[in-house]
Amino acid sequence: MKKVMISTIYEGNVVPIAVHKLGPDKLILLDAEDRKDTRERAINSLKEKYKGIVEVSAVKTSSYDIVKIASDVASIIDSESAKGNSVMLHITESRKIQSIGAMFGAYLRKEKVDGIYYFIQETGEPMKLPVLDLKLNETKMKMMKEIMKGQTNAKELASKLDVHLSLIYANFKEMQKEGLLDDDLKITEAGRLRMV
């Protein structure tokens, strides 16, 4: 079993501190499309620094598409977890949106994540952040998948999902209140995020 750290990166100033304090065997860097030259130099520098010590790779992701970032991180977590590896997330460096998206990805795979870490600038000490649970229950997830296909008729959904019609109406109301669906029963960005 390897200890894997997924990490946001910009200049690569904090990542070595995180590697030293958290001790991963494998480092997966989230390489976004903005400030490409700076990030590329940092990634290459880390690969050279840890050659033969820590396995270092980079995965392309978005700088601002929070659903894509969350999906990419969730996919990495799924892949590493399937190999029997333990996974943690480091989010000190990069754009705030990228760090938030990475956290959402970890939240959606809560049971497969050993921790989310942010390093305090003044002390260089890690702050372990809470890992929240953002998963939808089974009925809501099935409803969202059907809504993505264009199915919003409550009676047809109840029949297809083999649940009582009142549960469909209650879930519609809850999902709208939670911001997963808009007033027209269209899936919002928050809804797409929760389906990752």
C-alpha positions, 0 to 999 in steps of 0.5 A: 500500500502506498501513501498518495498525496494529491496536491494543488500547485502553483510555484511549488513553495509549499508542496515540499513542506507538505511532502516532508510533513506528510511523507507520501510515497506518491505525489499527484499534482493538479496541473491547471491551464493558467500560469502554465510556465510557472506551474510547469517549472514547479512540476519539473523541479519537484520531479527532479528533487524527488527522483528515486524518492517520491513518485511524482506525476501531474494530472491536467485539470481546470483552473475555474470549472469546479465540477471538472476539478472535483470530477478529476480529483474524485477519479484520481481518488477512485483509481488510487483507492482501487490499487489499495493505496491510502489517499490524502489531499493537500490544497495550500497552493493554487487558485482558490477555486481549484482548491475548493473544487479539489475539496469537493472531489474529496468530499464526494469520496469521503470514505476513501480519503484519509485527510485534507490538509492546508499548511499555515503560512506563518508556522508551516504546520499542517491544518487537517480540515474536516472531510464533509459528506456530499453524497446524494442518497440513492433515490435522489441520485437515481432521480438526478440521472433521470432528470439529466435524460429529460425526465421530470414527470413525477408520476413516470419517475415514481413508476420507473424508480418504484417509489411512492409519488409523494417521495418524488414530490418531497425530493423535488422540493428538497433538491430545489431547496438545496440548490440542486434543481432550479425552478424549472427542474433543471439540474444546476451546477451544484447538482452536477457537482453532487453527481460526480 
